[in-house]
């Protein structure tokens, strides 16, 4: 075993696994803010297919926060790059599955077929140090040892895995990553001296509420992130902080698990926590995982304690600043080769001990405890006969206890579900589910009541996600999500009412925006607002979206749009994006015609604006992807000439004049021409085009992309109604500068004809059609029609019209 050190990077390897070439299995280890997850996403997008697994409810008993939130954040980032049609989101409670996804954003526990039938080119597992977690670590260990991409696999995590990982994966190349910014000790602070962009960390809901109340009195308000928040409520709270509407966030230690925030300082209000078994002091590595959220990219960060807590011990400060912690010595493991012959044999296989000394048996997981409890119930034992029933029992035991009730209550629910599934109908009774959901569908009550209902609804969301368990799974899923959304909106409003002095926090934000607040806005938008100079220009011009923000109650519709299916959005020919009858944004000029940017048009608070902007950008990416999907793929099986033609068609959205593609056409082999024709391309006298991209809907989308490309100048072509479609003929003199081919037109002299009509016209002219008939077809005066036809006949390679027997036909064409 050799260790190679280069500046702040190190690589652990052996001769068998590292020979100076790219390894199929690569581990990136280091502290927070090293860019590991970002690098993995970028690498994944270089492949045609990929999957990344992120943490889920690994710390449910300690902090309660559903860490599927990180999966949703990464899903939003990736879909904003490649469109929602290319990305699947899979968690235990939520599935967004387009017909043909190329990329899978999953929680580690929900990675579909990561070790079997779901093959992807690239696969990554994040936060692998969680294999040391007592309850859920065995799942990470299983993924580390067995989940693989066909071309490349990355494992991401803390440097504490540096010594142990080669034992788990001897073939891995292990690379260290240095932190991109400095993390330094800030001593002890008070609530009055907290710097802007601070996160105060506590370890119970009661303590979080207490601190948020105090911060409201001293600083105008705080956002709150606590245990049972749904993604919708959590995102709304985080957005208040990210957009600079409040300067402080009070949170549990969930922020240590990859939730990306723009934070200058992390301040510990407590240094002890209850871990599900006992109250204990946090270890240095745990403190570092949380403190490391301070600072982003190259911006430095600080950590501190909150008075009256003393400052951190010097040894802990050195460990946090230098990122040096004791290495992990053992990971949790559980046998996954299960014996399903009986409940007893299943229990025995789950309790089988590992052979290697660095593996520790996981015998305290919630699902195993549920199985142990249900195995003692006589009627459950009687129903669980045979491998299929035993497998079903094991599935049911994995229903998560989001409510964190007394274990007996959860076991009672699990047992009731199994009795119904193993009984006569083989499904859960609709009346039984309905009875539970009706009790939860009430957005009234205090914070604690709403949080309890939220947790219970999430359990039913998980249950109804199993299509085999319920009749009309999509309907039940829609209902549970609808209830969760109502509870989330009510909860967010109550949090704002209780912990944000709205006039106060706006006065403070206006008076002291500071560079950190502006950086917060830029970073949250990421590839959105920071890359849209046109949006900033529109704001400076006083566009409609730059008006004063509306109240929180007015933004509930934003969350509905963010969660809506792709088909709920549409775009008009002028580039405006509609959601139903509401104009929500418009396309803007981006890096190119195929990469438009977006801006949000309604007046919204900063947080809601940025979330909607990301959703609209994903829609814009889908818009382009759906158009290009109607064209052949320029893969390596095509020759250079054919690939060149496909490239031209893509850049011009499905239409290319013969003159523009003449070099490629002259070099195109007959066999590859037939392949392109089979792929839906028409080779005409004047143009190459895809008829599927000349439908009314496709032409309006093409107009929208061209309108975005010209923004802020208006597109001269007025967008017609969806019913009428684009006009058949344009005057080049009147519409100078139009991107004719991208709009579906072929330039002919001082005119431009829609590609399909141009070919029909060329055929008719070649056959000697009367001038009067052609003029009527084009809705042109006869002199203009004559000019157009003269230009048409002058096109290179255009055939001489056939003479008709009657003089009138010949005269008509010649005139």
C-alpha positions in Angstrom: 0.0 0.0 0.0 1.4 3.4 -1.0 0.4 6.9 -0.1 1.1 9.7 -2.6 0.9 13.3 -1.4 0.6 16.3 -3.7 0.2 19.5 -1.9 -3.1 19.2 0.0 -4.2 16.1 -2.0 -3.4 12.5 -1.2 -4.0 9.2 -3.0 -4.0 5.8 -1.4 -3.5 3.0 -3.8 -1.9 -0.4 -4.3 -0.2 -1.8 -7.4 -3.2 -3.8 -8.5 -5.6 -0.9 -8.4 -3.6 2.1 -9.5 -1.3 2.2 -12.6 -1.5 5.9 -13.4 -4.7 5.5 -15.4 -8.3 6.4 -14.6 -9.8 3.8 -12.2 -13.3 2.5 -12.6 -13.8 2.9 -8.8 -12.8 6.2 -7.3 -13.2 7.5 -3.8 -13.1 11.3 -3.1 -12.7 12.0 0.6 -12.3 15.2 2.4 -14.1 17.8 4.6 -17.1 19.8 3.7 -16.9 22.4 0.9 -14.4 20.4 -1.2 -16.7 20.3 -4.2 -17.1 16.5 -4.1 -20.8 16.3 -4.8 -20.5 19.0 -7.4 -17.7 17.2 -9.1 -19.7 13.9 -9.1 -22.7 15.6 -10.7 -20.6 17.2 -13.4 -18.9 13.8 -14.0 -22.3 12.0 -14.2 -23.6 14.5 -16.8 -20.7 13.6 -19.0 -22.1 10.1 -19.4 -25.3 9.2 -21.2 -26.8 7.6 -18.0 -26.0 7.9 -14.3 -27.2 7.6 -10.8 -26.3 9.3 -7.5 -27.4 8.1 -4.1 -27.8 10.6 -1.3 -28.6 10.2 2.5 -32.1 9.4 3.7 -33.5 9.5 7.3 -30.2 8.2 8.6 -30.4 10.3 11.7 -34.2 10.1 12.2 -34.0 9.5 15.9 -31.4 12.1 16.6 -32.8 15.0 14.4 -35.9 13.8 12.7 -35.3 15.8 9.5 -36.0 13.9 6.3 -32.7 13.9 4.5 -34.5 13.1 1.2 -34.4 16.9 1.0 -30.8 16.7 -0.3 -32.0 14.4 -3.0 -34.6 16.9 -4.0 -32.1 19.7 -4.1 -29.8 17.8 -6.4 -32.8 16.8 -8.5 -33.6 20.5 -9.0 -30.0 21.3 -9.9 -29.7 18.5 -12.5 -33.1 19.0 -14.0 -32.3 22.7 -14.4 -29.4 21.5 -16.6 -30.9 18.8 -18.7 -34.6 19.1 -18.2 -37.1 17.1 -16.1 -37.8 14.6 -18.9 -34.2 13.2 -18.5 -34.2 13.0 -14.7 -35.9 10.6 -12.2 -36.3 11.4 -8.5 -36.7 8.3 -6.3 -37.0 8.4 -2.5 -39.0 6.3 -0.1 -41.9 8.8 -0.2 -41.6 10.5 -3.5 -41.1 9.3 -7.1 -40.9 11.5 -10.2 -40.4 9.1 -13.1 -40.5 10.4 -16.6 -41.0 7.8 -19.4 -37.3 7.5 -20.3 -35.0 9.0 -17.6 -31.3 9.0 -18.2 -30.2 10.2 -14.7 -31.5 8.9 -11.4 -31.3 11.1 -8.3 -32.1 8.8 -5.3 -31.7 8.4 -1.7 -29.2 5.7 -0.9 -31.9 3.3 0.5 -34.1 3.8 -2.6 -31.5 3.4 -5.3 -33.4 1.2 -7.8 -31.6 -1.9 -8.8 -28.2 -0.4 -8.0 -26.7 -3.8 -7.7 -28.8 -5.7 -10.3 -31.0 -4.8 -13.2 -30.8 -1.0 -13.3 -27.6 -0.5 -15.3 -26.1 3.0 -15.6 -22.8 4.2 -17.0 -21.9 6.3 -13.9 -22.9 5.7 -10.3 -22.0 7.7 -7.1 -22.7 7.2 -3.4 -22.5 10.3 -1.2 -21.7 10.7 2.5 -20.2 7.2 2.7 -18.9 7.8 6.3 -22.5 7.2 7.3 -21.7 3.5 7.1 -20.6 4.0 10.7 -24.1 4.9 11.8 -25.6 2.4 14.2 -29.0 2.0 12.7 -28.7 2.6 8.9 -25.0 2.3 8.3 -25.3 -1.2 6.9 -27.1 0.1 3.8 -24.2 2.4 3.0 -21.8 -0.5 3.6 -23.8 -2.6 1.1 -23.7 0.2 -1.5 -20.0 0.8 -1.0 -19.2 -2.9 -1.5 -21.6 -3.7 -4.3 -23.2 -0.7 -6.1 -21.4 -0.1 -9.3 -21.7 1.9 -12.6 -20.8 0.1 -15.8 -18.2 2.7 -16.8 -17.3 4.5 -13.5 -18.2 4.6 -9.8 -17.4 7.3 -7.3 -17.7 7.1 -3.5 -17.8 10.4 -1.7 -17.3 11.1 2.0 -15.3 12.2 4.9 -11.5 11.7 5.2 -12.2 9.5 8.3 -12.8 6.7 5.8 -9.3 7.0 4.4 -7.8 4.0 6.3 -10.9 1.8 6.2 -12.0 2.2 2.7 -9.2 0.1 1.1 -10.4 -2.8 3.3 -13.9 -2.5 2.0 -12.9 -1.9 -1.6 -9.4 -3.0 -2.3 -9.6 -2.0 -5.9 -10.5 1.7 -5.2 -8.3 4.6 -5.9 -8.8 6.9 -2.9 -8.2 10.6 -3.5 -8.2 13.3 -0.8 -9.8 16.7 -1.5 -8.8 19.9 0.3 -11.4 22.3 1.5 -11.9 25.3 -0.8 -12.0 27.9 1.9 -10.7 28.4 5.4 -12.7 27.5 8.5 -11.7 29.4 11.6 -12.7 29.7 15.3 -14.9 32.7 16.2 -14.8 32.1 19.9 -18.1 32.7 21.7 -20.9 35.0 20.5 -24.2 36.4 21.8 -27.4 36.7 19.9 -26.8 40.5 19.7 -23.3 40.0 18.1 -24.2 37.3 15.5 -22.9 38.3 12.1 -25.3 38.3 9.1 -25.7 34.9 7.4 -25.4 32.9 10.6 -26.9 29.5 11.5 -27.6 28.8 15.1 -27.6 25.0 15.8 -29.6 23.4 18.5 -30.8 19.8 19.1 -34.4 19.9 20.0 -37.6 21.6 18.7 -38.1 23.3 22.0 -34.7 24.8 22.1 -35.0 25.9 18.4 -38.2 27.7 19.2 -36.7 29.4 22.2 -33.8 30.7 20.2 -35.9 31.8 17.3 -38.2 33.8 19.6 -35.2 35.6 21.1 -33.7 36.3 17.7 -37.0 37.8 16.5 -36.9 40.2 19.4 -33.3 41.3 18.8 -32.9 41.0 15.0 -36.3 41.1 13.4 -36.7 37.4 12.6 -35.3 34.0 11.9 -36.0 31.1 9.6 -36.5 27.7 11.3 -35.6 24.2 10.2 -36.7 21.5 12.5 -37.4 17.8 12.6 -40.7 17.0 10.9 -40.8 19.7 8.3 -41.8 18.6 4.9 -39.7 19.5 1.9 -42.2 22.2 0.9 -42.2 23.9 4.3 -38.4 23.4 4.8 -37.7 24.9 1.3 -39.9 27.9 2.1 -38.1 28.5 5.4 -34.6 28.1 3.8 -35.6 30.4 1.0 -36.3 33.2 3.5 -32.7 32.9 4.7 -31.1 32.4 1.3 -32.8 35.4 -0.2 -31.7 37.7 2.6 -35.2 38.2 4.0 -33.9 37.2 7.4 -30.3 37.1 8.5 -30.4 34.1 10.8 -31.4 30.5 10.5 -32.0 28.3 13.6 -31.7 24.7 12.7 -30.9 21.2 13.9 -27.7 19.5 12.9 -29.4 18.4 9.7 -27.5 21.1 7.9 -24.4 19.0 8.3 -25.7 16.4 5.9 -25.1 18.3 2.7 -27.9 20.9 2.8 -26.2 23.7 0.8 -26.7 27.1 2.4 -24.9 30.4 2.1 -23.6 30.7 5.6 -20.8 32.8 7.0 -20.9 31.5 10.6 -22.2 28.4 12.4 -22.9 29.0 16.0 -23.5 26.1 18.4 -26.1 26.8 21.0 -25.6 23.3 22.5 -22.8 20.8 22.4 -24.8 17.8 23.6 -27.6 15.9 21.9 -29.9 12.9 22.4 -28.9 10.2 19.9 -32.0 8.0 20.3 -30.5 6.2 23.3 -28.9 8.7 25.6 -27.7 12.3 25.9 -24.1 12.7 25.0 -21.4 15.2 23.9 -20.9 15.7 20.2 -17.7 14.2 18.8 -15.2 16.5 17.0 -16.0 14.9 13.7 -19.7 15.6 14.2 -19.0 19.2 15.1 -16.9 19.5 12.0 -19.6 18.2 9.7 -21.9 20.9 11.0 -19.4 23.7 11.3 -18.2 23.0 7.8 -21.4 24.5 6.4 -19.9 27.9 7.1 -18.3 29.4 4.0 -19.0 28.4 0.4 -16.7 27.8 -2.4 -13.7 30.2 -1.8 -15.5 32.4 0.8 -14.2 31.7 4.3 -16.3 30.7 7.3 -16.3 30.7 11.1 -17.7 28.5 13.8 -18.4 29.6 17.4 -20.4 28.8 20.5 -23.4 30.8 21.8 -23.0 32.4 25.2 -23.3 31.3 28.0 -21.6 28.2 26.5 -17.8 28.4 26.9 -15.5 28.5 23.9 -14.5 25.1 22.3 -11.4 23.4 23.8 -8.2 24.2 22.0 -7.8 20.6 20.8 -11.3 20.7 19.3 -10.6 24.0 17.6 -7.4 22.6 16.0 -9.2 19.5 14.8 -12.0 21.6 13.2 -9.6 24.1 11.6 -7.2 21.5 10.3 -9.8 18.8 9.5 -8.0 16.1 11.4 -10.1 13.4 13.2 -9.6 9.9 14.3 -10.1 7.4 11.5 -13.1 5.2 11.4 -12.2 1.7 12.6 -15.4 -0.3 12.0 -18.5 0.1 9.9 -21.9 -1.4 10.4 -22.9 -4.4 8.3 -25.9 -6.6 7.8 -26.3 -9.8 5.8 -28.3 -9.1 2.7 -28.5 -12.8 1.5 -31.7 -13.4 3.4 -33.4 -16.7 4.1 -37.1 -16.3 3.5 -38.2 -19.8 4.3 -39.7 -18.7 7.6 -39.8 -15.7 9.9 -37.4 -17.5 12.2 -34.9 -18.2 9.4 -35.2 -14.6 8.2 -34.4 -13.3 11.7 -31.5 -15.7 11.9 -30.1 -14.5 8.6 -30.4 -10.9 9.6 -28.5 -11.6 12.8 -25.7 -13.5 11.1 -22.4 -12.0 12.3 -19.7 -10.7 9.9 -16.4 -12.5 9.5 -14.1 -9.5 9.1 -13.1 -7.6 12.3 -13.8 -4.2 10.7 -17.4 -5.1 10.2 -19.9 -4.7 13.0 -23.3 -6.3 13.1 -26.2 -3.9 12.8 -28.7 -5.4 15.2 -30.6 -2.2 16.3 -32.3 -1.0 13.2 -36.0 0.0 13.3 -37.0 -2.6 10.7 -35.3 -5.5 12.6 -37.0 -4.3 15.8 -40.3 -4.3 14.1 -39.8 -7.8 12.7 -38.8 -9.1 16.1 -41.9 -7.6 17.7 -44.3 -8.9 14.9 -42.7 -12.4 15.1 -44.1 -12.7 18.6 -47.7 -12.1 17.4 -49.5 -15.4 16.8 -51.7 -14.4 13.9 -48.9 -12.6 12.1 -46.8 -15.8 12.4 -49.7 -17.8 11.1 -50.0 -15.5 8.0 -46.3 -15.4 7.3 -46.0 -18.8 5.7 -43.8 -19.4 2.7 -41.1 -17.1 1.1 -43.6 -14.7 -0.6 -45.4 -13.9 2.7 -42.2 -13.7 4.7 -40.8 -11.3 2.1 -44.0 -9.2 2.3 -43.7 -9.1 6.1 -40.1 -7.9 5.8 -41.2 -5.2 3.4 -43.9 -4.0 5.7 -41.5 -3.9 8.6 -39.5 -1.3 6.7 -42.3 1.3 6.9 -40.5 4.2 8.6 -41.7 5.5 11.9 -41.8 9.2 10.9 -44.1 10.0 13.8 -41.6 8.8 16.4 -44.3 7.5 18.6 -43.9 4.9 21.2 -42.6 1.8 19.5 -45.7 -0.2 20.4 -47.9 2.2 18.5 -45.8 1.9 15.4 -45.7 -1.9 15.6 -49.5 -1.9 15.9 -49.8 0.1 12.6 -47.3 -2.2 10.9 -49.1 -5.4 12.1 -52.4 -4.0 10.9 -51.0 -3.3 7.4 -49.5 -6.8 7.1 -52.8 -8.5 8.2 -54.6 -6.7 5.3 -51.9 -7.3 2.7 -51.6 -11.0 3.6 -55.4 -11.4 3.9 -58.1 -11.9 1.4 -57.8 -8.9 -1.0 -54.1 -8.6 -0.8 -54.3 -4.8 -0.6 -54.9 -2.2 2.1 -58.5 -1.3 2.6 -59.4 2.1 1.1 -61.7 2.9 4.0 -58.9 2.2 6.5 -56.5 4.6 4.7 -59.3 7.2 4.2 -60.1 7.1 7.9 -56.5 8.0 8.9 -56.1 10.6 6.2 -59.4 12.4 7.1 -58.1 12.9 10.6 -54.9 14.4 9.3 -56.4 16.7 6.7 -56.8 19.8 9.0 -54.5 22.8 8.6 -55.5 24.3 11.9 -53.8 24.0 15.3 -50.5 25.1 16.8 -47.0 24.3 15.5 -46.7 21.0 17.4 -50.1 19.7 16.2 -49.2 20.6 12.5 -45.8 18.9 12.8 -47.4 15.8 14.2 -49.9 15.6 11.4 -47.1 16.2 8.9 -45.1 13.3 10.2 -48.1 11.0 10.1 -49.0 12.0 6.5 -45.4 11.2 5.4 -45.9 7.7 6.7 -49.0 7.3 4.5 -47.1 8.9 1.6 -44.5 6.1 2.0 -47.2 3.4 2.3 -49.2 4.5 -0.8 -46.0 4.7 -2.9 -46.2 0.9 -3.0 -48.4 0.3 -6.0 -49.0 -3.3 -5.1 -50.3 -2.4 -1.7 -53.2 -0.1 -2.7 -55.8 0.3 -5.3 -55.3 3.5 -7.4 -51.9 4.3 -6.0 -51.6 7.5 -8.1 -54.9 8.8 -6.6 -53.8 8.0 -3.0 -50.4 9.6 -3.7 -52.0 12.8 -5.0 -54.2 12.9 -1.9 -51.4 12.5 0.6 -49.3 15.1 -1.3 -52.2 17.5 -1.3 -52.7 17.1 2.4 -49.0 17.5 3.0 -49.0 20.7 0.8 -51.8 22.2 2.8 -50.2 21.4 6.1 -46.8 22.7 4.8 -48.3 26.0 3.7 -50.1 26.4 7.1 -47.0 25.5 9.0 -44.8 27.9 7.0 -47.2 30.7 7.7 -47.3 30.0 11.4 -43.5 29.9 11.5 -43.3 33.2 9.8 -46.0 34.7 12.0 -44.3 33.4 15.2 -40.6 33.9 14.4 -40.4 36.7 11.8 -41.3 40.3 12.5 -42.1 41.0 8.9 -41.8 44.8 8.8 -38.7 44.6 11.0 -36.9 42.0 8.9 -37.6 43.9 5.7 -36.3 47.1 7.2 -33.1 45.4 8.3 -32.6 43.6 5.0 -33.1 46.9 3.1 -30.8 48.8 5.4 -28.0 46.2 5.6 -28.0 43.9 2.5 -24.2 43.5 2.6 -22.0 41.4 0.3 -23.0 38.2 2.1 -26.7 38.6 1.4 -26.0 39.4 -2.2 -23.7 36.3 -2.4 -26.5 34.3 -0.8 -28.8 35.3 -3.6 -26.3 34.5 -6.3 -25.4 31.1 -4.8 -28.9 29.9 -4.3 -29.8 30.8 -7.9 -26.5 29.1 -8.9 -26.7 28.6 -12.6 -29.9 30.7 -12.7 -30.0 34.4 -11.8 -26.2 34.8 -11.7 -25.9 33.7 -15.3 -28.8 35.8 -16.6 -27.5 39.3 -17.4 -30.8 39.9 -19.3 -32.8 39.3 -16.1 -30.7 41.8 -14.3 -31.2 44.3 -17.1 -34.9 43.8 -17.0 -34.8 44.4 -13.3 -32.8 47.6 -13.7 -35.4 48.8 -16.4 -38.1 48.4 -13.8 -39.7 45.3 -15.4 -42.9 43.9 -13.9 -41.1 41.3 -11.9 -39.1 43.9 -10.0 -42.0 45.2 -8.1 -42.2 45.0 -4.3 -42.5 41.4 -3.0 -45.9 40.1 -2.1 -46.8 38.5 1.3 -46.2 34.9 2.1 -49.9 34.1 1.8 -49.8 35.2 -1.8 -47.1 32.7 -2.9 -48.8 29.4 -2.2 -49.4 29.0 -5.9 -45.6 29.0 -6.5 -45.2 25.7 -4.7 -48.1 24.2 -6.7 -46.3 25.1 -9.9 -43.0 23.8 -8.6 -44.6 20.4 -7.9 -46.8 20.4 -11.0 -46.2 17.9 -13.8 -44.3 19.1 -16.9 -47.4 19.2 -19.0 -48.9 21.9 -16.8 -46.5 24.5 -18.3 -46.5 25.8 -21.8 -44.8 28.5 -23.9 -46.2 30.9 -26.4 -44.4 32.1 -29.6 -43.3 35.4 -27.9 -41.3 33.4 -25.3 -43.7 33.8 -22.4 -44.2 30.8 -20.1 -47.7 30.0 -18.9 -49.0 27.9 -16.1 -52.7 27.5 -16.9 -54.0 31.0 -17.3 -51.1 32.6 -15.4 -48.1 34.1 -17.0 -45.2 33.0 -14.8 -42.0 33.8 -16.8 -40.4 34.2 -20.1 -37.4 32.8 -22.0 -34.3 34.9 -22.3 -31.1 34.8 -24.4 -28.7 32.3 -23.0 -25.4 30.8 -24.1 -27.0 29.8 -27.4 -30.3 29.0 -29.1 -30.4 25.6 -27.5 -29.6 27.0 -24.0 -32.1 29.7 -23.2 -32.3 31.2 -19.7 -35.4 32.3 -17.9 -36.8 35.1 -15.8 -39.8 35.1 -13.4 -42.4 37.8 -14.3 -44.7 38.0 -11.3 -43.7 40.1 -8.3 -42.5 37.6 -5.7 -40.4 37.5 -2.5 -36.8 36.5 -3.2 -37.1 32.9 -2.0 -40.2 32.1 -4.0 -38.7 33.8 -7.0 -35.6 31.7 -7.0 -37.4 28.4 -6.5 -39.8 29.2 -9.4 -36.8 30.3 -11.6 -35.2 26.9 -11.1 -38.5 25.2 -12.0 -38.9 27.3 -15.1 -35.3 26.7 -16.2 -35.9 22.9 -16.0 -39.0 23.5 -18.2 -36.8 25.4 -20.7 -34.3 22.5 -20.8 -37.2 20.1 -21.4 -38.6 22.3 -24.2 -35.3 22.0 -26.1 -34.8 18.3 -25.4 -38.3 17.5 -26.6 -37.7 19.3 -29.9 -34.3 17.6 -30.4 -35.7 14.2 -29.6 -37.7 14.4 -32.8 -34.4 14.4 -34.8 -31.9 11.5 -35.4 -29.1 11.2 -33.0 -25.6 12.1 -34.2 -23.9 9.1 -32.7 -20.5 7.6 -33.6 -22.2 5.1 -36.0 -22.8 7.9 -38.5 -20.1 9.2 -40.7 -18.8 12.8 -40.6 -21.2 14.1 -43.3 -24.3 12.6 -41.7 -23.3 13.9 -38.3 -22.8 17.4 -39.8 -26.3 17.3 -41.2 -27.8 16.3 -37.9 -25.8 19.1 -36.2 -27.1 21.7 -38.6 -30.7 20.4 -38.1 -30.3 20.5 -34.3 -28.9 24.1 -34.3 -31.7 25.2 -36.6 -34.4 23.3 -34.7 -35.2 20.9 -37.6 -34.9 22.9 -40.8 -31.8 23.5 -43.0 -31.7 24.9 -46.5 -30.0 22.8 -49.1 -27.6 25.7 -49.8 -26.5 25.7 -46.2 -25.9 21.9 -46.1 -24.4 21.5 -49.6 -20.9 20.4 -48.5 -22.3 17.7 -46.3 -24.9 16.6 -48.9 -22.2 16.2 -51.5 -20.2 13.9 -49.2 -23.2 12.0 -47.8 -23.1 8.2 -48.7 -26.4 6.8 -50.0 -26.7 4.3 -47.1 -26.5 7.1 -44.5 -28.9 9.2 -46.4 -31.4 6.3 -46.2 -30.7 6.1 -42.4 -31.6 9.8 -42.0 -34.7 9.4 -44.1 -35.7 6.5 -41.9 -35.1 8.8 -38.9 -37.8 11.2 -40.2 -35.7 13.7 -42.3 -37.1 14.9 -45.6 -34.5 15.6 -48.3 -36.3 18.2 -50.5 -35.3 20.4 -53.4 -34.9 23.5 -51.2 -34.6 22.2 -47.7 -33.9 19.3 -45.3 -36.5 19.2 -42.6 -38.3 17.1 -40.0 -42.1 17.2 -40.6 -42.6 16.4 -36.9 -41.0 19.8 -36.1 -43.4 21.7 -38.4 -46.6 21.1 -36.4 -48.3 24.1 -35.0 -47.1 23.3 -31.5 -43.5 22.7 -32.5 -43.4 25.8 -34.6 -44.6 27.9 -31.7 -41.9 26.4 -29.5 -39.3 27.2 -32.2 -40.6 30.8 -32.3 -40.3 31.0 -28.5 -36.6 29.9 -28.7 -35.9 32.4 -31.4 -37.7 35.2 -29.4 -35.5 34.3 -26.5 -32.3 34.5 -28.6 -33.2 38.0 -29.7 -34.2 39.3 -26.3 -34.5 42.1 -25.3 -35.2 43.1 -28.9 -38.7 41.9 -30.0 -39.0 39.2 -32.6 -40.4 40.9 -35.8 -42.6 38.0 -36.6 -45.8 38.5 -34.5 -46.7 35.3 -32.7 -50.0 34.0 -34.2 -52.6 32.2 -32.1 -52.2 28.5 -31.5 -55.1 27.8 -33.8 -53.7 29.6 -36.8 -50.1 28.5 -36.9 -47.2 30.5 -38.4 -47.8 32.3 -41.7 -46.7 30.3 -44.8 -44.7 33.1 -46.4 -42.6 36.0 -45.0 -41.0 39.0 -46.8 -37.3 39.2 -46.3 -37.4 42.9 -46.9 -39.9 43.5 -44.1 -38.4 41.0 -41.6 -34.7 41.5 -42.0 -32.5 39.6 -39.6 -35.0 36.8 -38.9 -33.4 33.4 -38.1 -35.4 31.9 -41.0 -34.2 28.3 -40.8 -34.7 28.1 -37.0 -38.2 29.4 -37.5 -38.9 26.6 -40.0 -38.5 28.8 -43.2 -36.4 28.6 -46.3 -35.0 31.8 -47.8 -35.9 32.2 -51.5 -34.7 35.6 -52.9 -36.5 38.4 -51.0 -38.9 35.9 -49.5 -39.0 33.0 -47.1 -41.3 30.0 -47.3 -42.2 27.6 -44.6 -40.2 24.4 -45.4 -43.1 22.0 -45.9 -44.9 24.5 -48.1 -41.8 25.4 -50.0 -41.3 21.8 -51.1 -45.0 21.5 -52.1 -44.7 24.7 -54.0 -41.4 23.6 -55.7 -43.1 20.4 -56.8 -46.1 22.3 -58.2 -43.9 24.8 -60.0 -41.9 21.9 -61.5 -45.1 20.4 -62.8 -46.2 23.7 -64.4 -48.9 24.8 -62.0 -50.8 28.0 -63.0 -49.6 31.3 -61.5 -53.0 32.3 -60.3 -53.4 29.1 -58.3 -50.0 29.6 -56.7 -50.8 33.2 -55.8 -54.0 32.2 -54.1 -52.2 29.5 -52.2 -49.6 31.9 -50.9 -52.2 34.7 -50.3 -50.0 37.0 -52.5 -50.9 39.5 -55.2 -50.0 38.2 -58.7 -47.0 40.5 -59.2 -45.5 39.4 -55.8 -46.2 35.8 -56.6 -44.5 36.2 -60.0 -41.4 37.6 -58.3 -41.4 34.8 -55.7 -41.7 32.2 -58.4 -38.9 33.7 -60.4 -36.6 33.6 -57.4 -37.7 30.0 -56.8 -36.8 29.0 -60.3 -33.4 30.7 -59.9 -32.5 28.4 -57.0 -29.4 26.2 -57.9 -30.4 22.8 -59.2 -34.0 23.7 -59.5 -35.6 21.7 -62.4 -37.0 23.4 -65.4 -40.8 23.1 -65.4 -42.4 20.6 -67.7 -44.2 22.1 -70.7 -47.9 21.4 -70.8 -49.9 20.7 -73.9 -52.0 23.9 -73.5 -50.3 27.2 -74.1 -52.1 28.8 -71.1 -50.2 26.5 -68.7 -46.8 27.3 -70.2 -47.5 31.0 -70.3 -48.6 31.0 -66.7 -45.3 29.6 -65.5 -43.2 31.7 -67.8 -45.0 34.9 -66.8 
